[in-house]
Amino acid sequence: MQLSVERNIQKFMPTGKTIDITSIRPNPAREEIVLEYVARDFSPAGEGTTPALRSIEVFDMLGKLVTSQNATEKVVTLPVKHLAAGSYVLVVRQGSEKATASFVVEK
């Protein structure tokens, strides 16, 4: 079921766009956030055959990178307990494409 929903979402992504953030929850967060995004997978064998490696970065409002990790899954849990209270920008990158969203950490 999840796969078919994901494929349907990808059909409606803007032409040429390879990645889009669909959800960050909870927002505001205290312990962790769950990031969900849709992305087209590319490999030398063709679209959809190998999960693409994506980088996930979190920046504070001054533009300082505060945490990062790589992922191939399209649902990722990120700990935020160690971050100070405030607003943050999350960036998911795949190749030269990127998608951004913001979230808030409360203490």
Buried (B, 14 or more C-beta within 10 A) or exposed (E): EEEEEBEEEBEEBEEEEBBBBBEBEEBEBEEEBBBBBBBBBBEEEEEEEEBBEBEBBBBBEEEEEBBEEEBEEBEBEBEBEEBEEEEBBBBBBBEEBBBEBEBBBEE
